[in-house]
């Protein structure tokens, strides 16, 4: 569905990916998204999850609900990733991403 939150959050997510790619370059890590299109994943579990979430987004209310689900998952993943993390620049980026996900969650009505 055409919902303004998705346009705005999509733009924000593009910026977040750019920031993560800077960290990957800085630490000489392989970017797992290189060569993949939007909605393409190399991990079969992530691919299946993506497909199931897209299938649920058939109405505006359901699409917003999917947005809530994704942001809650992102927040939990970031909390796990930050546990014990001591690299200042990575911790700063993850903290920013977590705050952004909390804003996105609120925008989706979660």
Secondary structure, DSSP 4 states (H G I P E B T S, - for coil): ---HHHHHHHHHHHHHHHHHHHHHHHTT---TTTT--TT--SSHHHHHHHHHHHHH--SHHHHHHHHHHHHHHHHHHHHHHHTT---HHHHHHHHHHHHHHHHHHHHTT-
